Structures are given as structure tokens and as C-alpha cells.
Amino acid sequence: MDIKTEVIALIDDLFMEDVTDMMDEDLYDAGILDSMGTVELIVAMEEKFEISIPVSEFGRDDWNTANKIIAGVQELRNA
């Protein structure tokens, strides 16, 4: 599975939301992510992709859409 598919599946598993039709929509404004959900997502992504996401890297405006989350994971995996 590619990163995009895995991130979408992870969001669906954690929050029971299919975001495939809303890849550029703000997940906080849509009610999918909140502060607790963000922590859950970070922990799950760190385990799934074997990456470390510094809190300073996870600004709400930087990771607020599915596409931005996918890009962030790809960047950290390539670092």
C-alpha cells in the first residue's frame, strides 16, 4: 500500500470518516480532527510509518488536510 492509501485508511480507522472526497478540506473545520484526535493520529502515524513527528512540525495549518498529512509523512520518511 502507498502512503496516501495508508493515511486515508488510518484516518478512517481512527475517526470512522472516509476522507477520499475531501482531500483538501480542513479536517478540524469538518469536525474530524480535534486536539485529542490529533494526538491519536500522531501516535498512530509514528507507529505505522516508523517516523518521529516533532510537535513543532505538527502545526494545525501545516497538517489540517489529508493531502498535507500525506505530504508531511512522505517528507519525514524521506528525511
All heavy atoms as a GROMACS GRO file, in nm:
protein
  619
    1MET      N    1   0.084  -0.119   0.000
    1MET     CA    2   0.000   0.000   0.000
    1MET      C    3   0.088   0.125   0.000
    1MET      O    4   0.190   0.128   0.066
    1MET     CB    5  -0.086   0.000   0.126
    1MET     CG    6  -0.233   0.004   0.098
    1MET     SD    7  -0.335   0.029   0.246
    1MET     CE    8  -0.351  -0.137   0.306
    2ASP      N    9   0.046   0.227  -0.071
    2ASP     CA   10   0.123   0.351  -0.072
    2ASP      C   11   0.084   0.438   0.048
    2ASP      O   12  -0.014   0.411   0.117
    2ASP     CB   13   0.105   0.424  -0.204
    2ASP     CG   14  -0.038   0.474  -0.228
    2ASP    OD1   15  -0.130   0.431  -0.156
    2ASP    OD2   16  -0.057   0.555  -0.318
    3ILE      N   17   0.161   0.542   0.071
    3ILE     CA   18   0.139   0.628   0.188
    3ILE      C   19   0.001   0.691   0.185
    3ILE      O   20  -0.069   0.694   0.286
    3ILE     CB   21   0.250   0.735   0.198
    3ILE    CG1   22   0.383   0.668   0.234
    3ILE    CG2   23   0.214   0.841   0.301
    3ILE    CD1   24   0.502   0.761   0.235
    4LYS      N   25  -0.041   0.740   0.068
    4LYS     CA   26  -0.173   0.803   0.057
    4LYS      C   27  -0.283   0.708   0.102
    4LYS      O   28  -0.367   0.743   0.185
    4LYS     CB   29  -0.198   0.849  -0.086
    4LYS     CG   30  -0.334   0.911  -0.107
    4LYS     CD   31  -0.355   0.954  -0.251
    4LYS     CE   32  -0.494   1.012  -0.271
    4LYS     NZ   33  -0.514   1.056  -0.410
    5THR      N   34  -0.282   0.587   0.050
    5THR     CA   35  -0.384   0.488   0.084
    5THR      C   36  -0.379   0.454   0.232
    5THR      O   37  -0.482   0.441   0.298
    5THR     CB   38  -0.363   0.361  -0.002
    5THR    OG1   39  -0.365   0.398  -0.139
    5THR    CG2   40  -0.471   0.258   0.027
    6GLU      N   41  -0.258   0.442   0.287
    6GLU     CA   42  -0.243   0.406   0.427
    6GLU      C   43  -0.289   0.519   0.520
    6GLU      O   44  -0.352   0.492   0.622
    6GLU     CB   45  -0.098   0.368   0.457
    6GLU     CG   46  -0.060   0.236   0.391
    6GLU     CD   47   0.079   0.189   0.430
    6GLU    OE1   48   0.106   0.181   0.550
    6GLU    OE2   49   0.159   0.161   0.340
    7VAL      N   50  -0.261   0.644   0.485
    7VAL     CA   51  -0.306   0.757   0.567
    7VAL      C   52  -0.458   0.766   0.564
    7VAL      O   53  -0.522   0.783   0.668
    7VAL     CB   54  -0.240   0.890   0.521
    7VAL    CG1   55  -0.311   1.010   0.585
    7VAL    CG2   56  -0.092   0.892   0.555
    8ILE      N   57  -0.518   0.751   0.447
    8ILE     CA   58  -0.664   0.755   0.436
    8ILE      C   59  -0.727   0.643   0.520
    8ILE      O   60  -0.824   0.666   0.592
    8ILE     CB   61  -0.708   0.746   0.288
    8ILE    CG1   62  -0.670   0.876   0.216
    8ILE    CG2   63  -0.858   0.720   0.277
    8ILE    CD1   64  -0.686   0.870   0.066
    9ALA      N   65  -0.669   0.524   0.512
    9ALA     CA   66  -0.720   0.411   0.590
    9ALA      C   67  -0.704   0.436   0.740
    9ALA      O   68  -0.793   0.402   0.819
    9ALA     CB   69  -0.648   0.283   0.549
   10LEU      N   70  -0.593   0.496   0.779
   10LEU     CA   71  -0.567   0.526   0.920
   10LEU      C   72  -0.670   0.626   0.973
   10LEU      O   73  -0.726   0.606   1.082
   10LEU     CB   74  -0.425   0.582   0.934
   10LEU     CG   75  -0.362   0.585   1.071
   10LEU    CD1   76  -0.358   0.447   1.134
   10LEU    CD2   77  -0.221   0.640   1.061
   11ILE      N   78  -0.697   0.730   0.897
   11ILE     CA   79  -0.798   0.829   0.938
   11ILE      C   80  -0.935   0.761   0.948
   11ILE      O   81  -1.011   0.784   1.043
   11ILE     CB   82  -0.801   0.948   0.840
   11ILE    CG1   83  -0.670   1.028   0.852
   11ILE    CG2   84  -0.923   1.038   0.867
   11ILE    CD1   85  -0.651   1.134   0.745
   12ASP      N   86  -0.967   0.676   0.853
   12ASP     CA   87  -1.095   0.604   0.854
   12ASP      C   88  -1.104   0.513   0.977
   12ASP      O   89  -1.207   0.509   1.044
   12ASP     CB   90  -1.110   0.524   0.725
   12ASP     CG   91  -1.251   0.470   0.705
   12ASP    OD1   92  -1.346   0.523   0.766
   12ASP    OD2   93  -1.266   0.374   0.628
   13ASP      N   94  -0.996   0.441   1.007
   13ASP     CA   95  -0.995   0.352   1.123
   13ASP      C   96  -1.011   0.427   1.255
   13ASP      O   97  -1.086   0.386   1.343
   13ASP     CB   98  -0.865   0.270   1.128
   13ASP     CG   99  -0.857   0.164   1.020
   13ASP    OD1  100  -0.961   0.132   0.957
   13ASP    OD2  101  -0.746   0.113   0.996
   14LEU      N  102  -0.940   0.539   1.268
   14LEU     CA  103  -0.941   0.614   1.393
   14LEU      C  104  -1.069   0.694   1.414
   14LEU      O  105  -1.120   0.702   1.525
   14LEU     CB  106  -0.822   0.710   1.398
   14LEU     CG  107  -0.684   0.649   1.418
   14LEU    CD1  108  -0.576   0.756   1.402
   14LEU    CD2  109  -0.672   0.583   1.554
   15PHE      N  110  -1.119   0.756   1.307
   15PHE     CA  111  -1.228   0.853   1.321
   15PHE      C  112  -1.355   0.814   1.247
   15PHE      O  113  -1.451   0.891   1.245
   15PHE     CB  114  -1.180   0.991   1.275
   15PHE     CG  115  -1.049   1.031   1.339
   15PHE    CD1  116  -0.934   1.039   1.263
   15PHE    CD2  117  -1.041   1.055   1.475
   15PHE    CE1  118  -0.812   1.073   1.321
   15PHE    CE2  119  -0.920   1.089   1.534
   15PHE     CZ  120  -0.806   1.098   1.457
   16MET      N  121  -1.354   0.696   1.184
   16MET     CA  122  -1.469   0.646   1.109
   16MET      C  123  -1.519   0.747   1.007
   16MET      O  124  -1.638   0.773   0.995
   16MET     CB  125  -1.580   0.601   1.204
   16MET     CG  126  -1.541   0.479   1.284
   16MET     SD  127  -1.666   0.430   1.400
   16MET     CE  128  -1.592   0.485   1.552
   17GLU      N  129  -1.424   0.807   0.936
   17GLU     CA  130  -1.454   0.904   0.831
   17GLU      C  131  -1.373   0.872   0.706
   17GLU      O  132  -1.251   0.858   0.714
   17GLU     CB  133  -1.418   1.046   0.876
   17GLU     CG  134  -1.513   1.107   0.973
   17GLU     CD  135  -1.645   1.151   0.911
   17GLU    OE1  136  -1.653   1.166   0.788
   17GLU    OE2  137  -1.741   1.168   0.987
   18ASP      N  138  -1.440   0.858   0.595
   18ASP     CA  139  -1.372   0.840   0.467
   18ASP      C  140  -1.345   0.978   0.409
   18ASP      O  141  -1.437   1.052   0.377
   18ASP     CB  142  -1.458   0.758   0.372
   18ASP     CG  143  -1.392   0.733   0.238
   18ASP    OD1  144  -1.275   0.774   0.220
   18ASP    OD2  145  -1.457   0.672   0.151
   19VAL      N  146  -1.216   1.014   0.398
   19VAL     CA  147  -1.181   1.149   0.354
   19VAL      C  148  -1.140   1.154   0.206
   19VAL      O  149  -1.091   1.256   0.160
   19VAL     CB  150  -1.069   1.209   0.442
   19VAL    CG1  151  -1.117   1.227   0.584
   19VAL    CG2  152  -0.942   1.126   0.437
   20THR      N  153  -1.164   1.048   0.132
   20THR     CA  154  -1.120   1.044  -0.008
   20THR      C  155  -1.183   1.153  -0.093
   20THR      O  156  -1.124   1.197  -0.191
   20THR     CB  157  -1.147   0.908  -0.073
   20THR    OG1  158  -1.284   0.872  -0.054
   20THR    CG2  159  -1.058   0.800  -0.014
   21ASP      N  160  -1.302   1.200  -0.056
   21ASP     CA  161  -1.368   1.305  -0.133
   21ASP      C  162  -1.344   1.444  -0.076
   21ASP      O  163  -1.405   1.541  -0.122
   21ASP     CB  164  -1.519   1.279  -0.140
   21ASP     CG  165  -1.552   1.158  -0.223
   21ASP    OD1  166  -1.473   1.123  -0.313
   21ASP    OD2  167  -1.658   1.096  -0.199
   22MET      N  168  -1.258   1.452   0.024
   22MET     CA  169  -1.233   1.581   0.089
   22MET      C  170  -1.085   1.598   0.122
   22MET      O  171  -1.050   1.641   0.231
   22MET     CB  172  -1.320   1.597   0.213
   22MET     CG  173  -1.316   1.478   0.307
   22MET     SD  174  -1.439   1.477   0.439
   22MET     CE  175  -1.388   1.611   0.540
   23MET      N  176  -1.000   1.566   0.027
   23MET     CA  177  -0.856   1.564   0.050
   23MET      C  178  -0.796   1.700   0.083
   23MET      O  179  -0.693   1.708   0.148
   23MET     CB  180  -0.785   1.504  -0.072
   23MET     CG  181  -0.822   1.359  -0.100
   23MET     SD  182  -0.779   1.247   0.034
   23MET     CE  183  -0.601   1.246   0.020
   24ASP      N  184  -0.860   1.808   0.040
   24ASP     CA  185  -0.809   1.943   0.068
   24ASP      C  186  -0.897   2.020   0.166
   24ASP      O  187  -0.877   2.138   0.188
   24ASP     CB  188  -0.793   2.022  -0.063
   24ASP     CG  189  -0.679   1.968  -0.147
   24ASP    OD1  190  -0.569   1.948  -0.092
   24ASP    OD2  191  -0.700   1.944  -0.267
   25GLU      N  192  -0.993   1.951   0.225
   25GLU     CA  193  -1.082   2.016   0.321
   25GLU      C  194  -1.017   2.015   0.460
   25GLU      O  195  -0.953   1.918   0.499
   25GLU     CB  196  -1.216   1.943   0.327
   25GLU     CG  197  -1.320   2.014   0.409
   25GLU     CD  198  -1.458   1.951   0.396
   25GLU    OE1  199  -1.489   1.894   0.290
   25GLU    OE2  200  -1.534   1.961   0.494
   26ASP      N  201  -1.035   2.124   0.534
   26ASP     CA  202  -0.980   2.136   0.668
   26ASP      C  203  -1.049   2.032   0.759
   26ASP      O  204  -1.170   2.038   0.780
   26ASP     CB  205  -1.002   2.277   0.722
   26ASP     CG  206  -0.929   2.302   0.852
   26ASP    OD1  207  -0.950   2.224   0.948
   26ASP    OD2  208  -0.852   2.399   0.858
   27LEU      N  209  -0.971   1.938   0.811
   27LEU     CA  210  -1.027   1.830   0.892
   27LEU      C  211  -1.072   1.877   1.030
   27LEU      O  212  -1.155   1.812   1.093
   27LEU     CB  213  -0.925   1.716   0.904
   27LEU     CG  214  -0.885   1.651   0.771
   27LEU    CD1  215  -0.779   1.544   0.794
   27LEU    CD2  216  -1.004   1.594   0.698
   28TYR      N  217  -1.018   1.988   1.075
   28TYR     CA  218  -1.063   2.046   1.202
   28TYR      C  219  -1.199   2.113   1.182
   28TYR      O  220  -1.292   2.090   1.261
   28TYR     CB  221  -0.962   2.146   1.257
   28TYR     CG  222  -0.830   2.082   1.295
   28TYR    CD1  223  -0.723   2.081   1.207
   28TYR    CD2  224  -0.814   2.021   1.419
   28TYR    CE1  225  -0.603   2.021   1.240
   28TYR    CE2  226  -0.694   1.961   1.454
   28TYR     CZ  227  -0.589   1.961   1.364
   28TYR     OH  228  -0.470   1.900   1.398
   29ASP      N  229  -1.211   2.192   1.077
   29ASP     CA  230  -1.338   2.259   1.048
   29ASP      C  231  -1.448   2.158   1.018
   29ASP      O  232  -1.565   2.182   1.048
   29ASP     CB  233  -1.324   2.355   0.930
   29ASP     CG  234  -1.239   2.477   0.965
   29ASP    OD1  235  -1.215   2.502   1.085
   29ASP    OD2  236  -1.196   2.547   0.870
   30ALA      N  237  -1.411   2.044   0.960
   30ALA     CA  238  -1.509   1.940   0.927
   30ALA      C  239  -1.549   1.857   1.049
   30ALA      O  240  -1.639   1.773   1.041
   30ALA     CB  241  -1.452   1.848   0.819
   31GLY      N  242  -1.482   1.881   1.163
   31GLY     CA  243  -1.516   1.807   1.284
   31GLY      C  244  -1.454   1.670   1.294
   31GLY      O  245  -1.491   1.590   1.380
   32ILE      N  246  -1.361   1.639   1.206
   32ILE     CA  247  -1.296   1.508   1.208
   32ILE      C  248  -1.181   1.507   1.308
   32ILE      O  249  -1.165   1.413   1.385
   32ILE     CB  250  -1.248   1.469   1.067
   32ILE    CG1  251  -1.369   1.455   0.975
   32ILE    CG2  252  -1.164   1.341   1.070
   32ILE    CD1  253  -1.337   1.444   0.828
   33LEU      N  254  -1.101   1.612   1.306
   33LEU     CA  255  -0.989   1.622   1.400
   33LEU      C  256  -1.016   1.726   1.507
   33LEU      O  257  -1.080   1.827   1.481
   33LEU     CB  258  -0.860   1.662   1.326
   33LEU     CG  259  -0.785   1.555   1.249
   33LEU    CD1  260  -0.661   1.615   1.184
   33LEU    CD2  261  -0.746   1.438   1.338
   34ASP      N  262  -0.969   1.695   1.628
   34ASP     CA  263  -0.965   1.791   1.737
   34ASP      C  264  -0.832   1.767   1.808
   34ASP      O  265  -0.750   1.690   1.759
   34ASP     CB  266  -1.086   1.775   1.830
   34ASP     CG  267  -1.097   1.634   1.889
   34ASP    OD1  268  -0.998   1.557   1.888
   34ASP    OD2  269  -1.206   1.600   1.939
   35SER      N  270  -0.810   1.830   1.921
   35SER     CA  271  -0.679   1.818   1.985
   35SER      C  272  -0.649   1.673   2.026
   35SER      O  273  -0.538   1.624   2.006
   35SER     CB  274  -0.669   1.910   2.106
   35SER     OG  275  -0.773   1.884   2.197
   36MET      N  276  -0.746   1.602   2.081
   36MET     CA  277  -0.724   1.463   2.120
   36MET      C  278  -0.705   1.374   1.997
   36MET      O  279  -0.619   1.287   1.994
   36MET     CB  280  -0.841   1.413   2.205
   36MET     CG  281  -0.817   1.280   2.267
   36MET     SD  282  -0.674   1.293   2.377
   36MET     CE  283  -0.672   1.132   2.445
   37GLY      N  284  -0.784   1.398   1.894
   37GLY     CA  285  -0.771   1.322   1.771
   37GLY      C  286  -0.636   1.343   1.706
   37GLY      O  287  -0.579   1.252   1.647
   38THR      N  288  -0.584   1.464   1.717
   38THR     CA  289  -0.452   1.494   1.661
   38THR      C  290  -0.345   1.409   1.729
   38THR      O  291  -0.260   1.352   1.662
   38THR     CB  292  -0.420   1.644   1.678
   38THR    OG1  293  -0.519   1.720   1.608
   38THR    CG2  294  -0.283   1.677   1.623
   39VAL      N  295  -0.354   1.399   1.861
   39VAL     CA  296  -0.257   1.317   1.936
   39VAL      C  297  -0.269   1.171   1.894
   39VAL      O  298  -0.169   1.104   1.869
   39VAL     CB  299  -0.277   1.333   2.089
   39VAL    CG1  300  -0.190   1.234   2.165
   39VAL    CG2  301  -0.249   1.476   2.132
   40GLU      N  302  -0.392   1.121   1.883
   40GLU     CA  303  -0.414   0.982   1.840
   40GLU      C  304  -0.355   0.959   1.700
   40GLU      O  305  -0.291   0.856   1.676
   40GLU     CB  306  -0.564   0.950   1.835
   40GLU     CG  307  -0.630   0.938   1.969
   40GLU     CD  308  -0.778   0.909   1.953
   40GLU    OE1  309  -0.812   0.799   1.904
   40GLU    OE2  310  -0.859   0.997   1.988
   41LEU      N  311  -0.378   1.054   1.611
   41LEU     CA  312  -0.328   1.041   1.475
   41LEU      C  313  -0.176   1.042   1.471
   41LEU      O  314  -0.115   0.962   1.400
   41LEU     CB  315  -0.386   1.153   1.387
   41LEU     CG  316  -0.348   1.149   1.239
   41LEU    CD1  317  -0.393   1.018   1.174
   41LEU    CD2  318  -0.408   1.269   1.167
   42ILE      N  319  -0.114   1.132   1.547
   42ILE     CA  320   0.032   1.138   1.550
   42ILE      C  321   0.090   1.006   1.599
   42ILE      O  322   0.181   0.950   1.538
   42ILE     CB  323   0.080   1.255   1.639
   42ILE    CG1  324   0.051   1.390   1.572
   42ILE    CG2  325   0.229   1.243   1.669
   42ILE    CD1  326   0.075   1.510   1.661
   43VAL      N  327   0.037   0.955   1.709
   43VAL     CA  328   0.088   0.829   1.765
   43VAL      C  329   0.071   0.715   1.664
   43VAL      O  330   0.163   0.636   1.640
   43VAL     CB  331   0.017   0.796   1.898
   43VAL    CG1  332   0.049   0.655   1.945
   43VAL    CG2  333   0.055   0.897   2.005
   44ALA      N  334  -0.046   0.708   1.601
   44ALA     CA  335  -0.072   0.602   1.504
   44ALA      C  336   0.021   0.612   1.383
   44ALA      O  337   0.072   0.512   1.334
   44ALA     CB  338  -0.218   0.606   1.459
   45MET      N  339   0.044   0.734   1.335
   45MET     CA  340   0.132   0.752   1.219
   45MET      C  341   0.277   0.720   1.254
   45MET      O  342   0.348   0.661   1.173
   45MET     CB  343   0.120   0.894   1.163
   45MET     CG  344  -0.011   0.918   1.091
   45MET     SD  345  -0.020   1.074   1.000
   45MET     CE  346   0.023   1.196   1.121
   46GLU      N  347   0.320   0.759   1.373
   46GLU     CA  348   0.456   0.728   1.414
   46GLU      C  349   0.478   0.576   1.418
   46GLU      O  350   0.582   0.527   1.372
   46GLU     CB  351   0.488   0.791   1.550
   46GLU     CG  352   0.506   0.940   1.544
   46GLU     CD  353   0.540   1.004   1.676
   46GLU    OE1  354   0.499   0.952   1.784
   46GLU    OE2  355   0.610   1.106   1.674
   47GLU      N  356   0.381   0.503   1.468
   47GLU     CA  357   0.392   0.357   1.475
   47GLU      C  358   0.384   0.294   1.335
   47GLU      O  359   0.464   0.210   1.300
   47GLU     CB  360   0.282   0.299   1.564
   47GLU     CG  361   0.300   0.332   1.710
   47GLU     CD  362   0.184   0.285   1.796
   47GLU    OE1  363   0.091   0.216   1.744
   47GLU    OE2  364   0.183   0.319   1.916
   48LYS      N  365   0.287   0.338   1.258
   48LYS     CA  366   0.262   0.279   1.126
   48LYS      C  367   0.377   0.303   1.028
   48LYS      O  368   0.418   0.212   0.956
   48LYS     CB  369   0.132   0.339   1.068
   48LYS     CG  370   0.097   0.294   0.929
   48LYS     CD  371   0.020   0.167   0.935
   48LYS     CE  372  -0.030   0.129   0.799
   48LYS     NZ  373  -0.084  -0.005   0.800
   49PHE      N  374   0.429   0.424   1.028
   49PHE     CA  375   0.530   0.461   0.928
   49PHE      C  376   0.672   0.463   0.983
   49PHE      O  377   0.766   0.496   0.912
   49PHE     CB  378   0.495   0.597   0.867
   49PHE     CG  379   0.363   0.598   0.795
   49PHE    CD1  380   0.255   0.668   0.847
   49PHE    CD2  381   0.345   0.527   0.678
   49PHE    CE1  382   0.132   0.668   0.783
   49PHE    CE2  383   0.223   0.527   0.612
   49PHE     CZ  384   0.116   0.597   0.664
   50GLU      N  385   0.685   0.429   1.113
   50GLU     CA  386   0.816   0.427   1.178
   50GLU      C  387   0.889   0.560   1.161
   50GLU      O  388   1.004   0.565   1.117
   50GLU     CB  389   0.900   0.310   1.128
   50GLU     CG  390   0.837   0.176   1.158
   50GLU     CD  391   0.915   0.058   1.103
   50GLU    OE1  392   1.011   0.078   1.025
   50GLU    OE2  393   0.880  -0.055   1.138
   51ILE      N  394   0.817   0.667   1.196
   51ILE     CA  395   0.872   0.802   1.188
   51ILE      C  396   0.854   0.869   1.324
   51ILE      O  397   0.778   0.820   1.408
   51ILE     CB  398   0.803   0.888   1.080
   51ILE    CG1  399   0.652   0.897   1.104
   51ILE    CG2  400   0.834   0.834   0.940
   51ILE    CD1  401   0.577   0.988   1.009
   52SER      N  402   0.922   0.978   1.343
   52SER     CA  403   0.904   1.061   1.462
   52SER      C  404   0.854   1.197   1.415
   52SER      O  405   0.916   1.260   1.330
   52SER     CB  406   1.036   1.075   1.536
   52SER     OG  407   1.019   1.159   1.648
   53ILE      N  408   0.740   1.238   1.469
   53ILE     CA  409   0.682   1.366   1.429
   53ILE      C  410   0.702   1.464   1.544
   53ILE      O  411   0.633   1.455   1.646
   53ILE     CB  412   0.532   1.351   1.397
   53ILE    CG1  413   0.511   1.248   1.286
   53ILE    CG2  414   0.474   1.486   1.357
   53ILE    CD1  415   0.366   1.212   1.260
   54PRO      N  416   0.797   1.555   1.530
   54PRO     CA  417   0.816   1.655   1.636
   54PRO      C  418   0.692   1.743   1.649
   54PRO      O  419   0.629   1.778   1.549
   54PRO     CB  420   0.935   1.738   1.586
   54PRO     CG  421   0.994   1.662   1.472
   54PRO     CD  422   0.887   1.573   1.418
   55VAL      N  423   0.656   1.774   1.773
   55VAL     CA  424   0.538   1.857   1.797
   55VAL      C  425   0.550   1.989   1.721
   55VAL      O  426   0.451   2.040   1.669
   55VAL     CB  427   0.520   1.882   1.949
   55VAL    CG1  428   0.405   1.977   1.975
   55VAL    CG2  429   0.497   1.751   2.020
   56SER      N  430   0.670   2.040   1.711
   56SER     CA  431   0.690   2.166   1.638
   56SER      C  432   0.656   2.154   1.490
   56SER      O  433   0.628   2.252   1.423
   56SER     CB  434   0.834   2.214   1.654
   56SER     OG  435   0.923   2.118   1.601
   57GLU      N  436   0.658   2.032   1.437
   57GLU     CA  437   0.627   2.007   1.296
   57GLU      C  438   0.477   1.996   1.272
   57GLU      O  439   0.432   2.003   1.158
   57GLU     CB  440   0.692   1.877   1.250
   57GLU     CG  441   0.842   1.880   1.244
   57GLU     CD  442   0.892   1.944   1.117
   57GLU    OE1  443   0.833   1.922   1.010
   57GLU    OE2  444   0.991   2.017   1.127
   58PHE      N  445   0.400   1.971   1.376
   58PHE     CA  446   0.258   1.941   1.358
   58PHE      C  447   0.171   2.061   1.391
   58PHE      O  448   0.086   2.057   1.479
   58PHE     CB  449   0.216   1.820   1.445
   58PHE     CG  450   0.103   1.743   1.385
   58PHE    CD1  451   0.126   1.630   1.309
   58PHE    CD2  452  -0.028   1.783   1.403
   58PHE    CE1  453   0.022   1.559   1.254
   58PHE    CE2  454  -0.133   1.712   1.348
   58PHE     CZ  455  -0.107   1.599   1.273
   59GLY      N  456   0.192   2.172   1.322
   59GLY     CA  457   0.107   2.289   1.337
   59GLY      C  458  -0.027   2.265   1.269
   59GLY      O  459  -0.034   2.199   1.165
   60ARG      N  460  -0.132   2.318   1.326
   60ARG     CA  461  -0.265   2.294   1.272
   60ARG      C  462  -0.276   2.335   1.126
   60ARG      O  463  -0.335   2.263   1.045
   60ARG     CB  464  -0.369   2.369   1.356
   60ARG     CG  465  -0.509   2.351   1.302
   60ARG     CD  466  -0.612   2.417   1.389
   60ARG     NE  467  -0.738   2.422   1.316
   60ARG     CZ  468  -0.855   2.438   1.370
   60ARG    NH1  469  -0.864   2.452   1.499
   60ARG    NH2  470  -0.964   2.442   1.297
   61ASP      N  471  -0.218   2.447   1.088
   61ASP     CA  472  -0.227   2.492   0.950
   61ASP      C  473  -0.139   2.411   0.855
   61ASP      O  474  -0.163   2.410   0.735
   61ASP     CB  475  -0.191   2.641   0.938
   61ASP     CG  476  -0.295   2.729   1.005
   61ASP    OD1  477  -0.412   2.687   1.018
   61ASP    OD2  478  -0.259   2.841   1.046
   62ASP      N  479  -0.039   2.343   0.910
   62ASP     CA  480   0.052   2.264   0.827
   62ASP      C  481   0.000   2.122   0.800
   62ASP      O  482   0.041   2.059   0.704
   62ASP     CB  483   0.189   2.254   0.894
   62ASP     CG  484   0.254   2.391   0.911
   62ASP    OD1  485   0.238   2.476   0.820
   62ASP    OD2  486   0.319   2.413   1.015
   63TRP      N  487  -0.086   2.071   0.887
   63TRP     CA  488  -0.134   1.933   0.878
   63TRP      C  489  -0.286   1.926   0.888
   63TRP      O  490  -0.340   1.831   0.943
   63TRP     CB  491  -0.073   1.851   0.991
   63TRP     CG  492   0.075   1.831   0.984
   63TRP    CD1  493   0.171   1.926   0.996
   63TRP    CD2  494   0.144   1.708   0.962
   63TRP    NE1  495   0.295   1.869   0.985
   63TRP    CE2  496   0.282   1.736   0.964
   63TRP    CE3  497   0.102   1.576   0.941
   63TRP    CZ2  498   0.378   1.637   0.946
   63TRP    CZ3  499   0.198   1.478   0.924
   63TRP    CH2  500   0.334   1.508   0.926
   64ASN      N  501  -0.358   2.024   0.835
   64ASN     CA  502  -0.503   2.028   0.856
   64ASN      C  503  -0.585   1.961   0.746
   64ASN      O  504  -0.706   1.953   0.757
   64ASN     CB  505  -0.550   2.172   0.876
   64ASN     CG  506  -0.522   2.260   0.755
   64ASN    OD1  507  -0.438   2.229   0.672
   64ASN    ND2  508  -0.594   2.371   0.746
   65THR      N  509  -0.522   1.913   0.642
   65THR     CA  510  -0.595   1.841   0.536
   65THR      C  511  -0.529   1.706   0.514
   65THR      O  512  -0.412   1.685   0.550
   65THR     CB  513  -0.594   1.918   0.402
   65THR    OG1  514  -0.462   1.915   0.347
   65THR    CG2  515  -0.642   2.061   0.418
   66ALA      N  516  -0.603   1.615   0.454
   66ALA     CA  517  -0.546   1.482   0.426
   66ALA      C  518  -0.424   1.494   0.335
   66ALA      O  519  -0.323   1.426   0.358
   66ALA     CB  520  -0.653   1.392   0.364
   67ASN      N  521  -0.432   1.580   0.234
   67ASN     CA  522  -0.316   1.595   0.144
   67ASN      C  523  -0.194   1.649   0.216
   67ASN      O  524  -0.081   1.606   0.190
   67ASN     CB  525  -0.353   1.686   0.026
   67ASN     CG  526  -0.425   1.610  -0.083
   67ASN    OD1  527  -0.404   1.491  -0.104
   67ASN    ND2  528  -0.512   1.677  -0.154
   68LYS      N  529  -0.213   1.742   0.310
   68LYS     CA  530  -0.099   1.794   0.386
   68LYS      C  531  -0.041   1.689   0.480
   68LYS      O  532   0.080   1.682   0.499
   68LYS     CB  533  -0.141   1.919   0.465
   68LYS     CG  534  -0.165   2.041   0.379
   68LYS     CD  535  -0.205   2.159   0.466
   68LYS     CE  536  -0.236   2.282   0.384
   68LYS     NZ  537  -0.279   2.395   0.471
   69ILE      N  538  -0.126   1.606   0.538
   69ILE     CA  539  -0.079   1.499   0.625
   69ILE      C  540   0.003   1.400   0.544
   69ILE      O  541   0.112   1.359   0.585
   69ILE     CB  542  -0.198   1.429   0.695
   69ILE    CG1  543  -0.265   1.526   0.793
   69ILE    CG2  544  -0.152   1.302   0.766
   69ILE    CD1  545  -0.398   1.478   0.848
   70ILE      N  546  -0.045   1.363   0.426
   70ILE     CA  547   0.026   1.269   0.339
   70ILE      C  548   0.161   1.327   0.301
   70ILE      O  549   0.264   1.259   0.309
   70ILE     CB  550  -0.059   1.237   0.213
   70ILE    CG1  551  -0.182   1.156   0.255
   70ILE    CG2  552   0.024   1.163   0.109
   70ILE    CD1  553  -0.293   1.155   0.151
   71ALA      N  554   0.163   1.453   0.262
   71ALA     CA  555   0.290   1.519   0.224
   71ALA      C  556   0.387   1.522   0.342
   71ALA      O  557   0.508   1.501   0.325
   71ALA     CB  558   0.263   1.660   0.171
   72GLY      N  559   0.335   1.551   0.462
   72GLY     CA  560   0.419   1.554   0.580
   72GLY      C  561   0.480   1.420   0.612
   72GLY      O  562   0.599   1.410   0.646
   73VAL      N  563   0.400   1.314   0.600
   73VAL     CA  564   0.452   1.179   0.625
   73VAL      C  565   0.558   1.144   0.521
   73VAL      O  566   0.665   1.091   0.555
   73VAL     CB  567   0.337   1.075   0.623
   73VAL    CG1  568   0.392   0.932   0.622
   73VAL    CG2  569   0.245   1.096   0.743
   74GLN      N  570   0.531   1.175   0.395
   74GLN     CA  571   0.630   1.146   0.290
   74GLN      C  572   0.760   1.220   0.316
   74GLN      O  573   0.868   1.162   0.300
   74GLN     CB  574   0.574   1.184   0.152
   74GLN     CG  575   0.464   1.092   0.107
   74GLN     CD  576   0.394   1.139  -0.020
   74GLN    OE1  577   0.381   1.257  -0.046
   74GLN    NE2  578   0.344   1.043  -0.097
   75GLU      N  579   0.751   1.345   0.356
   75GLU     CA  580   0.871   1.424   0.383
   75GLU      C  581   0.950   1.364   0.500
   75GLU      O  582   1.073   1.352   0.492
   75GLU     CB  583   0.831   1.568   0.416
   75GLU     CG  584   0.948   1.660   0.437
   75GLU     CD  585   0.903   1.803   0.462
   75GLU    OE1  586   0.807   1.849   0.397
   75GLU    OE2  587   0.965   1.868   0.549
   76LEU      N  588   0.881   1.324   0.607
   76LEU     CA  589   0.951   1.268   0.722
   76LEU      C  590   1.010   1.130   0.692
   76LEU      O  591   1.116   1.095   0.744
   76LEU     CB  592   0.856   1.258   0.842
   76LEU     CG  593   0.818   1.392   0.905
   76LEU    CD1  594   0.704   1.375   1.004
   76LEU    CD2  595   0.940   1.454   0.974
   77ARG      N  596   0.946   1.054   0.606
   77ARG     CA  597   1.001   0.922   0.569
   77ARG      C  598   1.123   0.937   0.480
   77ARG      O  599   1.210   0.850   0.480
   77ARG     CB  600   0.894   0.838   0.497
   77ARG     CG  601   0.789   0.792   0.598
   77ARG     CD  602   0.711   0.676   0.553
   77ARG     NE  603   0.788   0.554   0.552
   77ARG     CZ  604   0.743   0.443   0.495
   77ARG    NH1  605   0.625   0.442   0.438
   77ARG    NH2  606   0.814   0.334   0.497
   78ASN      N  607   1.130   1.045   0.405
   78ASN     CA  608   1.243   1.067   0.316
   78ASN      C  609   1.358   1.143   0.383
   78ASN      O  610   1.462   1.161   0.322
   78ASN     CB  611   1.198   1.143   0.191
   78ASN     CG  612   1.105   1.061   0.105
   78ASN    OD1  613   1.112   0.940   0.103
   78ASN    ND2  614   1.014   1.127   0.036
   79ALA      N  615   1.336   1.187   0.506
   79ALA     CA  616   1.439   1.266   0.577
   79ALA      C  617   1.553   1.179   0.624
   79ALA      O  618   1.546   1.063   0.642
   79ALA     CB  619   1.376   1.338   0.695
   0.00000   0.00000   0.00000
